[in-house]
Amino acid sequence: MAIGWAGLASILKLRIGFAIALTALAGVAVASGPAPEAWRIGLLALAVLAASGAAGAFNQYAERDLDARMLRTRDRPFASGKLAAGPIWPWAIGILGAAGIALAAWAAGWVAAGYVFLGAFVYGVVYTVWLKRRTALNIVVGGLAGSFALLAGAAAVDPAPQAVPMILAVVLFLWTPPHFWSLAFALKDDYARAGVPMLPVVMPAGRAAWIILGHSVVLALLALLPAAYGLGPIYLAAAALGGGWFVWQSIRLVARPDAARAMANFRASLVQLVLLLTGAMLDGQAIGTARAESAKEMRALMFNDRAALAYSQKAIGRALEPHALLDRKGEARDLGEYRGRPLVVGLIYTSCSHVCPLIVQHLRQAETMARPAVGRESFQVAIVGIDSSADTPQRMALYARSQGLDKPGWEFFSADEATIERLAANLGFLYAPVAGGFDHLSQVSVIDANGRVYRQVYGENFAPQALVEPLKDLIYGGSPDYTTLSGLAKRVRLICTVYDPNQGGYRFSYGIFFGLVIGAMTVLGSFVLLVRVWLRQMRPRGAIR
């Protein structure tokens, strides 16, 4: 039976989905670092909407018997019979959710996609399947769904945790219970009829009202905290106004715990949420590093280690554009000439007396280690001087000889200032002139055979293996022993090895490691659950259980 656009919006719970997508946009706004391109932000919002819609649809499918017993939900498509339940629905819903997660990964990275997945999983499985019919605290855990959306938006800017997004995620987590308990209070007879153990159903009205008030007070106070971490007066005023209104309505509910005041409290919670998100988005650019709208502002990012790292990582997957360079002989060259094999690019300036020589020498050690493993002529190294006034072709030739690198497989380039700026932006390399030289990111970029940035290697003292491994991946299409247990362990170590700007070196990230483990277990559990639902639907109605 056709259900129309209104029915589709009902199945996907699009009103909730748009609110969650707005929450993700707020996460982008409050995170410190260079803003992603507008199209990436838009696609992330669409991904969140798709994943949220999948979770909402699964909620309605799994609860169609419960929805049919409630006045508020009995007209929903599955509950009313407008859509017949069948084994195809869990798979269709799963495909929609997977598409949303994949879109988030493409637009904003795997960390953001992980948060999108967790938000959908918490609402669709943890809340709907495991908790809702079992405990009055069901919505407490279910509140994590909105928190993960905000963290997904923040991760699109910087995958590393930041104070303001984390605090706001906790605020959203605390906002959900009193918001939903207020609705359940107003409709407690409906929930009781359906047998759902919502808090206002299982305890006296007065006690439930006091619990809602306690949550709203803690929420209102905590919502002010982001102002201490850089959010401006607009957010502070919005948080104070919204929190104060919610607390006042909760006090009125305690004074007279009835359905009318519970519904007024529910509406006050919505007002608070709108004010919080709007204030956060308006004031978001006041925290951390200013969003870069010009090359000069971009260079300022280098003084924020994590922002500089995020800016550099955004270049991964970016195509290397044409850049007019001069080699040591003064002849015009373009890095595009090296397509067909990997290219390693380092940006330095020749008058540097400490960091740049270290980068070049460690690059030389890595190159010496890599050549026997992947072939003598399998990749090229290019060093580009960023000091357009001093790093002339003659100076670059002299520098190559002084470093013992006047040999095949290496080339040293010069360029004018505008070209250097474009190349640096292309590679995600930050630098700024200072007295006596340049401040710059210690970075080497690995370009694949198709001319796209494949990996960034950081630090003047990077381990040679950090460069050798991506070269082996590019040349061999992945190290040949990754199908073995030892090879898999090697791959996991490589994935979990991250550059720490505070330590100035690489370290093993246990956060990423346990994230991989938990993610793998969650995906496996979700698959098993979907198979069980499908098998249950395929079982004949009269079959013995």
N, C-alpha and C positions, 0 to 999 in steps of 0.2 A: 504494500500500500504506500502511495506517495505521501510524504510527510511535509514537504515544502521547506522553505528556508527557515521558517520559525521552528519547525521540528528539528531541523539540523542544528540550529543554534542551541536548542534545548538539549539534544543528545551530547553535544560537545561542551556544554556549559560555557558558552562563549563569553557571557558576562563576567564570569569568574576568570576565564582565560585572558580577557583583555586587562583585567586588574593585575593578574600575575605578570603579563607582558610589560605593563607599566612599571611594575616592581623591578623587573630586569633592567629597564631603561634607567630607573633611579640608581641601580647599582653601577651602571656605566658612568653616571653623572658624578657620583661621590668618590669613585676610585681615583687614586693618585697615579698619574702617568699620562702619556700621550693618548688622546682619544682615537679609537679605531675609525676607519673611514665610515661615512654615513651609511653606505650600502651594507657594510658588515653589521652595524648596529641594527639596521632594519631587518636583516635576515635573522639575527639572533632573536629579535622580538617575535618574528614569525615562527622560528623554531620553538620558542617557549610556548607560543600559542598552540602549535601543533601537539607538542608533548602534553600540555595541560588538557587539550581537547581529548587526547587519547585516554588520559587518566580519568577525565570526567565521564567519557563514554563507557569505559570499563566499570566505573562506579555504578552507573545506571544499569548496565547489563547484569552485573553481579548482584545488585540489590533490587531487581525488578519485583521479586515477591514482597519485599519489605515496602517498596514504594507504592505497591498496589493497595496496601493497608492504611496509607496515610492520605489525608485530604489534600495536603500540600503538594504531594508528588504523584497522585494516582493518575494524572493525565499525561505523565511522561510517556514517550513513544513505546518503550519496552513494557512499562507497567500497565499501560492501557491496552496493549495488544496491537497498536497501530504498526509496530514492527515486531515480527515474529522472531523469537529467540532461536538461534541455530548455531552450529559449530563454526560457521564462517566468521561470526562476529569477533571472537577473541583474536583470530588471526588478522582480520582487517584492522582492528584497534591496535594490535601489536605493530603492524606495518606502519600505521600513522605515527605511533610513538617513536619507532626506530627512525623514520624519516626525519622527524623533528630533531632527534639526537644527532643524526648524521649531519643535518644542516647546521646545527650549532657547532659541531666540530669543525666543519669547513669554514664557517664564518668567523668563529671566535676561539677555536682551539679546543683541545681535548679536556682541559680542566673545566672550562665553561660547559662543555657537553656533559661532563661527569655530573656537574651540579644540576643540569637540566634533567638528566636521567634520575638522579636521586629525588628530585622534587616530584616527578611523575610517579616514581616507584613508591615513595612514602604515602602519597595520597591514594594511588590506585590499588596498592597491595597491602602495605602495612596498616593503613587506616581502614580501608574498605573491607579487606578480607580477614585480617588478623584481629583487629581491635574493636571495630564499631559495635559489634553485637556482643562483645565479651566484657567490656569495662567502661565505667563512667569517665575514665581518663582518656578515652579514645582520641578526642580532639586535641589533647595536649601534644601528643606525638604528631598528629596530623598537621599541626601548625608549622612543622618544618618545611612543608611544601613551598610556602611563600618565601621562607628564608633562603632556600636553595636557589630560587629564581633571582633574588637580589645578588647572591654570591656569584651566580653565573654571569650577570652583567658586569660585576666588578672584575671577574677573572678575564673578561674580554679585554680589559685595559691592562691588568697585571695579574698573572696567575698566582702570584704570592699573596698570602693573606695580608690584609690591611686593617687598621684599627676601625675606621669609620664604617666600612661595609660589614665588618664582623659585629659591631655594636648594633647597627641597624637590623642585621639578620636576627639577633637576639630580641630586639624590639618587636619585630614581626612575629617571632615565635611566641612571645608573651601576649601579643595582641589577639591572636586567633582564639584562645580559649574563652576569654570574657565576651568577645564578639559573638561566637557561636552559642555559648551558654545563654546569652541574652535572647537569642532567637529560640533556642530550645525551651527556655523558660516561658516565653509567650505561647509556644505550641506544645507544651509538655503533655497535654492530653493526647495529641496526635502521636507523639513519640511513644507514649505509654501504650497506646492502642497497637502500635507496630512492634512493641517489645524491645525498643532500643534503649539501653541503659544510659541515657544522657544524665549529666549531673543533676539538673533540676528535676528529673523524674525520680531519681533514687533517694533524694534527701528532702527534708522539709524546705518550703519556699524561703523562709527567713534565713536559714543557714546558707542556702545556695546564693541568696542575694548578698550576704556578707562575703562569701568567697569571690563573687564577681567584683565587688567593691575592692577587696584586697588586691586582686590582680590588676584592676584598673589604676590603683594608686601606684603600685610598683612600676607598672608600664609607663605611666605619665612621668614619673621621676627618671626612669632610665632613658626615656626618649629625649631628655634634655642633654644627656651626656655627649652626643656627637658634637655639640657646640663647643665643648672643651677641646676637641681635636681638630678644629678648623672650620666647621660649618658656620655660616655667618648669621647675622641677625634675622634674616628672613626665615631661616629654618627654626631658629630659637623661638621666634614669635609664633610660628605655625605649630610647633610642638607644644608650647605652653598653652596656646588657645585650644587646640584639639584635645590635649590631655586634660585640661581643666574642665572642658565641657563634658568629656566622657566620665570623669570622676563625679561631677555634679549630678549627672543623670544616674550614676550608680548609687549615689547617696539617696536620691529620690526613690530608687528601687528598694533600698533597704527600709526606708520609711514606710513604703506601701508596696509590698512585693506582689504585684498583680501583672496580668498579661499586658495591659496598656503601657505601664511603665517599663516593662521588660522590652517591649518593642521600641519604645523611645530610646532606651539604652542601646539597643541594637543599631538604630539609626545614628546615634551619637558616635558609636565605634567606627562607622563608615566615614563620618565627617572627619574623625581623627586621622584615619588612614589617608584620606585624600589630602589633608593638610600636611601630614608628615611627608608623603611622597612628593608633593608639589614643592614644599619648602626645600627638601633635599635636592631636587633637580635644579631649582633656581640657584641654590647656594653651592652646588657641587663643585664648581670650578674654583672656589675659594680655598680648597684644601690642596696640600701637597704641591706638586709642580703644576704650573699654569698650563692649560691645554695649548699645544703649539699650533699657531696659525701662521707663523712665518719661520724662515730659516733661523733667524736670530733667537726666537723663543725655543726652537728645537734644540739649539746648542746648549741652552740653559739647563736642559734635562740632564746633562752629563754630571751635574753636581748632585743629582739624586740617583744613587747607584741603581736602585731597583727600577726607577723610571727609565734610565738609560738602557738597562738590560731588556726591559719590555719593548722599548723602541727598536732595539737591535733584533730581537726575536721576531718582530712583526715582518722583517724583511724576508724571512724564510718562505720559500715558495714564489718569491717575486722574480720576474724575468729581468735579466741584466740588459739594460738599455744600451744603445750605441753611444759611445763616448770617444771623442777625438783626442787621442793621446799621442805622445812622442816617445819613441824608444831611445836607447842610449846613443844611437847614431843620428838622432834628430829626425827620423823618418816617421811619417804619420801612420799610426796603428789604431786598431780597435780591438777591445777584448773579445768581441764577437768572433774574431778570427780563430779562437781556440775552441769553438764549439765542435763537438764530436768526441771530446775527452774532458775529464774533470779539470777544473782550474782552481788554484788556491790563490786568493788575493789578500795581500797585506798592505795597509796604508800606514806610512811612517813619514818622518821628516829627517833629513840627513844630518841636521845640526843637533839633533837630540843626542845627549851623551850617556843616557842610562836605559830608559825603558825601551826605546826603539831598537837599539842594538841587541837587547835581550830577546825581544820578540823575533828578530831576524835569526838569531843564533838558535833559538828553540825551534823555529821553523826549519832551519837547516838540519837539526838533529832529527826532526820528524820526517823530513824529506829523505834523509839518508836511510832511515828505518823503513820507509814505505816503498822505496824503489825496488828492492829485492823481492818484496812481498807482492807487488802489483804490476811490476814491469818497469823497465828503465824509462820508457817513453810514453807511459800510460797517462800521465798527467803533467800539467805545467804550473809553475809558480810565477806569479806576477807581483812585483812590489811597486807601489805607486807613491810618489812623493807628494805630500799635501801642502808643502810650502811653495806656492807657485812662483814666488820671487827668487828663491834660492835653489830650489831643487830642479835645476836645469838638466837637459840631457847629459851634458858634460859632467855635472856634479853627480848624477845618478850612476854614470859609468865609473867614476872614481870610487864611489861608495861600494859598488858591486865588487871591484877589485880589492878594496880594503877589507871586505867581509869574506873574501875567498869564494865569491859566488859568480865570478865571471866565467860561466860555464853553461853548457846546454841544459835546458829544462828550467832556466831562470831568465826572467826579463825584468828590467827596471824602467819605469815610465815617468814622464813629466806631463803636466797639463796646465792650462790657465786656471785662474781662480774659479770662474764660473763652472768649468767642467769638473773641477775637483768637488765643488759643492754638490753638483748633480750626482756624481758618482758616489759620494759619501751618503747622500740621502737614499740612493738606490740600494746601497748595501746595508743601510741601517747603522752607519758609522757616525758617531758624534765627535766633533772636535771644535775647539774655539781658540783663537789667538790670544796669547797672554804675553806679558813681558818676557822676552828671551826665548820664545818658542810657542808651543801649543799645548793645551790640555786636550787629551783625547782618550777615547775608549781603547783599551788594549784588546784588539779583536782581529781575528783572521777569518775570512769567509771562504767556505768551500762551495764552488759552483758546479752544478752537474753538467753532463754532456749536452743537455738541451739549453744551457744558459740560464738556469734558475738557481737561486740561492738555496742550498741544500742543508747546510749546517753552519753555525757560528761557533768558533772556538775562542775562549776568553783567557785573559791574563798574560802577563809577560813571561811567566814561568809555567806555562801549560805543559801537561804531560804529553810526550810525543804520541802516545796511544790515542789521545783525544782527537788527533788529526788523522792518524792511520786508519782507525776504524771506519769513519765515514768514507774515506777513499776506497777501502776494500768493499764497502757496501755498494758504492757507485760502480766500481769496475767489475765486481763479480756478481752484482745484483743481490748482495747480501752474502755474508760469509757462508761458505758451503757447509759448515758443520752445525748450523743453527737448528737442524732437525734432531740433533742428539741432545741428551740431557745436559751435558757440559756446555754445549753451544747455546742452549736455551738459557742456562744460568748466566752465560757471558752476555747474552742479549739483555737480560733483565738488569744486570749490573750496569750496562751501558745506558739503558733508559733511565735508571735511577741515579746516575751520576750527573750532578748539576753544578753549575758555577755559583759560588757564594761571593757576592761583591764585598761583604763585610770581612771575609777571611782572605779575599784576593786569590782564591784557588778553587779547585773542584772538590766536592765531597759527595758521599753516598747519602741520598735523601731517603730516610726511612718513611717519611710522609708519603712519597710517591710509591715506595715499595708496598706499604700496607694499603694504600689506595688501590694499587693494582690487584692485590690479593682480595680485598673486600669487593672491588668492582667485579672481578671474575666470579666470585662466589655469588654475588647478587644477580649477575646475568644468568648464571647457571640455575639459580633458584627460580628466577622469573621464567626461564624456559621450561623447567619442570612443572611449574604451576600452570602455565599455558597448556602444556600437554595434558595435565590432569583434567583441566576444565574441558578441553576438547574431547578427551576420552569419555568424560561423564556425559557430555552432550550426545556423543555417538551411541551411548549405551541405550538399548531399547527400554521404553518406559516400564515394561513389566519385568525387566531383568531383576534377578535376585542380587542384592547387595551384600 
